[in-house]
Amino acid sequence: MLRNKIHLFIPALVALILTAAPTAFALQSRDRVAQGNNVGLEVSLSSTIWNGTSQFPKGSGNLIPTFEGGWGHVLAVVRDKNGDGLKEDTLYGGGRARSMSGQNNSLESYSELQALYDAGERMSQASSRIEHNRVWTSLDAEDLASWPPEFREGRSASGAPILHGAETIVARLGDAFNSSFAGSNAPRGADFEYTMYFLNFAESNNMVYGKLFIRNMSEYLKWNDNAGFTGQVAGTPDGQNWNFVLCYNTNYFGIGTTAVSMDEGWAFQPRQGIEVMVDYNGMESGFTNGGVAFHVGHVPLRLPMFKDQQIVLSGHHCARFGSEFGGPVAKDVYGLADAGLVYRASLGELLSPSEVETTAQQMYGGQINPFTGRPIWGWPGTMRPTDQYYDSWLWGRMGRFQYTTYGEFRDFGPRDSTSYDFALMFVYPKNAPMVLKQTDLANLYDPAVQVGMENMSYYAEVAQVVYEGGYILPETPVPPPLTIIPGDRQVTITWSNINLNTPDAYYGFLQQHPELDPNGLYRQYDFEGYRLYRSFVGPSDSHSEQIWEGNLTNGSVAFSYVDRWDADQPYYRLRDGLRVWYALVPYDRNYDPAQQIYFSLPDPASGKTWNRPREGMYTVTPRSDASNYRPAELKAISFEGSGATVQPAGVNFATLSGQKDADGNGWITQTPVFLAPAATITLTPVIDEKITQDFSVYLGCTDWGPNGYRAGRRYVSLLDASGNVLDNSAPHLRARSGGGNSKVAFNGGMSSDGATYALAGQFDSQRTGTFQTQIETGGYTGADVGFAALRWGMSVSNPYYSDEAWVALVRTGQYKISWKSSGSGVSVDVVDNVRGVNIPFSPYIDGGGWGFCPTGTGPYDFHDELGVVWGGDDNEKTPQADRSNLLVETLPAGNTEEFNLFVGGQFFNFANVSSMPAAGAVMTVTTAFGAWNSDNTAFTQEPGPMYLGDRWKIDVQGFTMNKDDIDLGKIKVVPNPYIASSVLDLSPLSRRIEFVNLPDRCTIRIYTLGGNLVNVLNHIGSNRFGWGNYTDYDKVLQDNSAEAFAGYDNHSGTEPWNLRNRFGQTVASGLYFFHVTDARGKEFTGKFYVIN
């Protein structure tokens, strides 16, 4: 289990380009600086893979320079060089492990390399040329297209590139063709293949995940340029068997503004196997974050296996010309001249006890290691699980050179391979700045170091989890395919709602690792909204403009957009005949538990996916509609109130008469009017050609509930004629609050093509106002009767109430309450005079009926269980089946206890009861929304909130393409005259005019002034410049069939002409006539001018 979340300082990403980054293409290809996350790691084809100047954070100027070395990997090898069966030749990376170079030594390149050798090329140079080897990044399209097979699925050129995170960088190093070397640094024939993943989320944003693949390609040694060396290996032309140790090395590599600051210390965690370069002063002048220095760590995530043998960490060696903790001056192991000693020191305690003793004597004269209490063979060497400091951080100030070794690989034959996975971690200490004390023996175990290195241990644990999880990161929503329909100076874009229901796979990963998100704040469905971009110059991010954004937070998300000419002010560029490109970018919103901030993917500045409905089609061209095309349209909207036998008055407001009582308060003396809730409903056909017939849909209130102390929720759904829910995705509305949401939006006929129509409703009655409620007791004097107001707790008011009281379930009405006997009790009949209906009994206050509170209970009990509390819009009601408080239909006839009657969505309180109302007694409750005039003599009634079961019927008329609607008189030629060129031209050699407002099918004949036939154009409403159902017989595919296009643009009224005659020749200047014949046989003639 991981530790509790550590609060880390994550530096802000500075948009400063790394000044040391090369700019020339060739140099860039052999030396790249990563851009995928916070780590500006420089990857180079040099003596080590990271021999350059890196930065953290990327672009900050916080340098990680190298000098006479770098950091990377090397092999210490024992081999049989001449084939006599004895492994007499011991090699290692002499000169501080600098032995690899930017050669291509891979098996997959065998034929390519052999061709170079056969051509007499100098292999040390040819194998390193840019056409044969370079650094590849997934952020470069050309690199991705030429991704080497070694880094593809199945190690095959046909396999998909293996990519993770925001960027993947791959590189190959080798040493088979090194022709200049010292004895112990002779070529081995090692092929190193590096893969680096740059993940850009949470802790991984500050790490590099790596894989090193190693293959024995010693058979390439026979092609080495050094004739003396090739003579030595002539007896093993197929390669040699190895025993070897793998070494991760950091030498002359520092943290600071220069490579020679010499203030690097070391830290090592034996149990986790973490090697760390630290700045022992804890500070670096000029660094961001107040000059605090970070640490650079390496941890193996998966140690190699070979022939079912688990390779283990075998040694750790640190040195920098000084002694620590009373020990000897540590040796720079991979700078020693004795190759055999280097190899034995790399194996450490994997040797036999006698060999360990001999090695310790040769290395340090048998001195005792203060960390282990055993003879020193390496500084600090390795710890056994039983050692005191096995699970502690060892440290020192002499960390200029560090070597961590893994072994031993035995009988590693030609073409044998292995690999291991690791992470590089760039981490600020927990108690920054972390200053290393003097290395006196008393400071060997320093608690400050143990605390300071906790962040590094945590990062290593996170890295292991992310690696085992397959490098899963929060997923950027995938753009859905677009359906784009051209129109007359407009373009309709629609898409499916697949993003709404697509979970983020990272959520599942966190469920398996809850320690990474202990508070469970990461959302499973994190889609937030869309941004729509447009370009008039091609699918270009740099020339795009955002034209629309919709999101869930503000209720504006939609799945269609109509881009109109008149909305492009002041440019009005969306003209018929001109191409336009679109890109839709979905984005999400989620919580980063590591940095404890909300984030959204993708970055608005990132690349966009420009719509490509088919190969070679990147654009859409607005055009005129066919003259006989009649689009689908909204025909009528009608309101159907629930539980009403009368139709609502066709007005928005009504004035009710009133009178003042003795205290000057207003009293309504007229029956309220049945007013429909005020709503503005719009329907926009999106894919007209799917709406082939008339239909009706409904917006209906399908649920309601509490929403704070005085408001209420309303849930509106899209329904069919039978009441079945077609879409209930809209957010709830507040029943009576100007600050709440008052809009809903739905997308009808949703499919993979997108929405067929868009329906929106705005309910204007949601504004804040008052309402009047009053009860006339009909002469009853057996109790004090008043309105039970729910505001700041329960209170009992007068028989009338005029204020912003709780209206979650209130409905305008005039309720006649007739008391009656019921067995040994009393009950009532309730009639709503406004709607002309009987109100039934219901045990639930949200059941739309009436009822008594049982004695001993009160309104607050019912409101509380319904979820009515002071607060926001997140109140939740208890389901009816689970409620303990239920209204009753009768009360005892002899009851003298206080009781409450619920009717019309409100409670009326009867206190100080001496007798119950007699059978036949009639009371009247009047409720209306609105406001009194200044002297309380007239009440202006306004619509109240919608009620459960209310619905609006929306009638839609389908689109038509009737021949009888053709209007040939609308046909025109544009431009007319055509003078030299036109904005419609595709190029200087591809000129164009257009016939517009044509019927959907017709034939156009073009004549000269002298009556000679110039050309014949057959127009169909589906044309190649829209995306309709069109077969282009002028374009024959490889199977000899005509190219067919499908879409929803079958009502075009535009036909282009390229100003060429039937023989492909450009027409001369002059006056031309055109003759149009439609499908009915009717004709139209017009003229136009061409001036070349």
Residue, then its C-alpha position, 0 to 999 in steps of 0.5 A: m500500500l502506498r503512503n498517504k498523499i504527500h503534498l508536493f510542490i509541483p513547479a509550474l510549467v514555464a513556456l521557455i524554449l530550452t536554449a540548448a536544444p538544437t534546431a537543425f533537422a539532422l541534429q534534432s534527429r540525433d539529439r532531441v529534447a522531450q516535450g511530452n511532460n515536465v521533464g525536458l530530458e535530452v536524448s542523444l546518440s552519444s557515448t551514453i543515451w542521456n549525454g546532454t543538458s536536460q532541464f527540470p521542469k522543462g523550459s525552466g532553466n534548471l539544468i542537468p548538465t553532463f561533462e565527460g560522460g553522461w548517464g545511461h547503461v553499459l555492460a561488463v562482459v566476460r567472453d570467449k573472443n577467439g573461440d577456444g572455449l575459454k572466456e578469457d576476455t573481460l570487457y567493461g565500459g572503461g573510461r567511466a562506462r562510456s562505450m556505446s555510440g549512436q550506431n544501429n546494431s539491431l537484428e532487424s537491420y541485418s540486411e541493411l547493415q550487410a548491404l553497407y558492408d558489402a558496398g565497402e562503407r566504413m561501418s562506424q560511420a555508415s551505421s550512424r548516419i541519419e538515414h540508418n539511425r536517429v532519435w524518433t519521437s511520436l510528436d513528429a509525424e515523419d518519425l511516426a511514419s518511419w517508426p522502426p520495427e524494433f519499437r512496433e507490435g511484434r517487432s514487425a514493420s507492419g505492427a502498430p507503434i508502441l506508444h504511451g502517454a503524451e510522447t514516446i521517444v525511441a533510440r538505438l545505440g550499439d558498439a559493434f563497429n567501434s574502431s578506436f578503443a582501449g583494451s578493456n573497452a573493446p567492442r562487445g557487439a551489444d545492441f541497446e534499444y531504448t524506449m522512453y514514455f513521457l506521461n503528463f498526469a499527476e506524479s508521472n508528469n515528473m518521471v520518464y518511464g523507460k525500457l532497455f532491450i539488450r541483444n547480443m549481436s556480436e556477429y556484427l564484430k566481423w564487419n568492424d573497421n579495425a582490421g587488427f580487431t577483426g583478426q582477433v574475432a575471426g574464429t567466432p564469425d557467428g558471435q560469442n557467448w557472454n557472461f555479463v553484468l548490466c550497469y546503470n551509471t551516472n558520471y560527471f552528471g550534475i544538478g546545477t547551472t554548470a557541469v563542474s559544480m561538484d556539489e553532488g551527493w548520493a542516496f541509495q535505498p537498498r530495498q527499493g533499489i533506488e539510486v539518486m543523485v542529490d545536491y548536497n547543498g540543497m540549493e542552486s543559484g538561479f533555479t526556480n522554486g526559490g533556488v531549491a534543488f531537486h533530486v534525480g532518481h532511478v528505480p527498476l520497475r521490472l528486473p531482467m529475466f534470462k533462461d528462467q533466472q531472475i537477475v538481481l541488483s548486485g552492487h552499488h558504487c559511489a565515488r568522488f575522490g574523498s572518504e565518508f563515514g570513516g571509510p576509505v577513499a571510494k574507488d571509481v569502479y568503472g574507471l579502474a584498469d583491472a577489468g577482472l576486478v571491475y567485473r568481480a566488484s560488479l557482482g559483489e555478494l553474488l560471488s562465493p564467500s572466498e571471492v568476496e573476501t578476495t575482492a574486498q581485499q583487492m578493492y579496499g584492503g579488507q576495511i570494514n563497511p560502516f553500513t554492513g559491518r562486513p569487509i568493503w568490496g563496494w561503496p556502499g555495496t549492497m545490503r542484505p534483508t537482515d542488515q540494519y539499514y536495508d530499508s533505510w536511505l543510505w547517503g553521502r556527499m561523494g556522489r559524482f560517479q554512481y554505478t548500480t549493477y545487476g547480474e549475472f547473465r550467464d551463457f548469453g549467446p548470439r542473438d539472445s536478448t533480455s530487457y528491463d523496465f525502469a523509471l527516472m524520477f525528478v523529485y523535490p525533497k519533502n523537507a526542502p531544501m535538504v542539506l546533507k550534513q558532514t559525513d561523520l560516522a555519528n551522522l550515518y543514519d540522519p533522520a532528516v535524510q530519511v524524511g527528505m527522501e520520502n517523496m522519492s520512495y513515494y514516487a517509486e511506488v507510484a511508478q511501480v503502480v503505473y507501470e503494472g497498470g499498463y501506463i494508464l492515464p486519464e483519457t482525452p475524449v475521442p472526437p466523434p465523427l461529424t456529419i456535415i451538411p452544406g446549405d445556402r450560406q450555412v453549414t450544419i454540423t452534428w455528431s453523436n452523444i457517445n462522449l456522454n456515456t464513455p467512461d474514463a479507463y483511468y477511473g477503473f485503474l484508480q478503483q484498483h489502486p484507491e491509495l492513489d485517490p484516497n478521497g475518491l474524487y476522480r470521476q468515472y464519466d468526466f466528459e464536460g463539453y465541446r469546442l468547435y473550430r472552423s478554418f477557411v484555409g484548410p485543415s490548419d490549427s494555426h488558421s482555425e478559430q473557435i466558433w462555439e463551445g458548449n458544456l455541461t456545467n452551464g447547461s449549454v452542451a449540444f450535439s449540433y451546430v448551425d454555422r450561418w453566414d450572417a453570424d460571421q460578422p463583420y466578415y460574412r465569409l461563409r459564402d456559397g461555393l467557398r470551402v470551409w473546414y471544421a474540427l470538433v474537440p471534446y474535452d473533460r473535467n476531472y480531479d487530479p488527486a496528486q496535485q489536488i487541482y481540477f484539470s481539463l483535457p485536452d489543452p485548447a492549444s493542442g492539435k485538432t482532428w479535422n473532419r475527414p468523412r472519406e479519403g481525400m475529402y477534408t472540406v464542405t462547400p456551402r451551396s444554394d438549396a434546390s428551389n423545390y426543397r422545403p425544409a422540415e419545420l416546427k408547425a405548432i406547439s400546444f400545452e396540455g395541463s395535467g389533470a385538467t378538463v378545461q383549456p388554459a386561457g390564451v393569455n400570459f397574465a390575468t388581473l384578479s379583483g381583490q379587496k383589503d381587509a381591516d388591516g389593509n391586506g389584500w384578499i383575492t375575491q375572484t377565481p384565478v385563471f388557468l394559465a399555462p406555464a410560460a415556456t419558449i420552445t424551439l425546434t431546429p431540424v438538424i438532418d432534414e432528410k431524416i425527417t421524411q414525414d410529420f410527427s409529434v413529440y412532447l416535453g413533459c414534467t416527469d418528476w419533481g422534488p425538493n430544492g432548498y427551503r422554498a424552491g422545488r425541482r422539476y425534471v423535464s423529459l422528451l417524450d413520444a405520443s405514448g409518454n415513453v421517455l426518449d431523452n431525460s438527460a437535461p438537468h433539473l430546473r428550479a421551480r421558482s428561482g431567478g438564479g436557478n436553471s431555466k433551460v433544457a435541451f434535447n437531441g431527438g433521433m440521436s444516432s451515430d450520424g448525430a442528432t436528427y433535430a434539436l429541441a430546446g425549452q426555456f421556462d420563463s416562469q422561473r423568476t422570483g416572485t410572490f404568491q398569494t394563498q388564503i383560506e376561507t373557513g366558511g364560518y367554522t369557529g372550532a379552531d384557529v385556522g392559518f397557513a403553515a409557512l415553511r420558512w426558517g422552520m415552521s410557523v403558522s401565519n394568518p388565513y392568508y399568506s403573501d410572500e416567497a414561501w415554499v413553493a416546491l409543490v404549490r399549484t395555482g388553484q381554487y380548492k373547494i373543501s367539502w367536509k363529510s362524515s366517514g364512519s366514526g371520523v371526518s374526511v373531505d372532498v376537494v374540487d379544483n374550480v380552476r381546472g374543473v377536476n376532483i383532487p384525489f387523496s394521496p398519502y404522499i405530499d408529492g402525490g398530487g393529492w390531499g391528506f391529513c397529517p396524522t395526529g402527533t406529526g406536523p408539516y415539518d416531518f413530511h418536508d424533512e423526509l421529502g428532503v426539504v432543508w435549507g441549502g442548495d440544489d442537491n437535496e435528495k428526497t426519500p423514495q415514497a416506498d421508504r417513507s415513514n410519514l404518510l398522510v391519512e384520509t380521515l381524522p377522529a370525529g371527536n378530535t381536539e388535538e391540533f391537526n394539519l390539512f395538506v391541499g394544493g401543495q400546502f399545509f393549513n394548520f388547525a390549532n386550539v381545536s375545540s371541535m372538528p368541522a361539521a359534515g356539509a361545511v365548506m372551505t375554500v383555498t385560493t392560491a395564485f402566483g403574482a403580485w398586488n398593486s400598490d393599494n392591494t385592490a387588484f392582483t396581477q396573476e402570472p403563470g406558476p411553475m409547471y406541475l407533474g404531468d404537464r406537457w407541451k406537444i410539438d408538431v413537426q412537418g417533414f421536409t419535402m421535394n415536390k416537383d410542383d414546388i419548383d420555381l425556375g424563375k429563381i435560377k441564376v449564374v454566379p458570378n455574372p459576368y465572369i471577369a478573368s477570375s472568381v472567388l469560386d475558382l479552385s485554382p488559376l487552372s481550375r476556374r468555375i462559375e455556378f448555376v444556383n437555385l436549380p431544381d433538384r434534378c434538371t439538365i443544363r445546356i450551354y450555347t454560344l450566341g450563335g447557337n452552338l452547343v458548348n456543353v451539357l450538365n446533368h444536375i442531381g441534388s446529390n453532388r460531389f460538392g456536398w455529401g449526399n448520395y452521389t455516384d461519381y461516374d467520372k471517377v473510376l476506382q481500381d475495381n472499375s466501379a464508380e466512386a459512391f458517396a453517401g450523406y444527407d445533402n440530396h437537395s442541392g440547387t447548385e451545379p458548377w461549370n469549369l468554363r470548358n466545352r465538351f472537348g475540354q477546351t477553355v471557352a472564349s470570351g463572349l455571351y452565352f445562353f443556358h437552357v434548363t429542363d426540369a423533371r416535369g419537362k418545363e424549361f427556362t432560359g438565361k444568359f451570362y457573360v465570360i470575359n477571359 
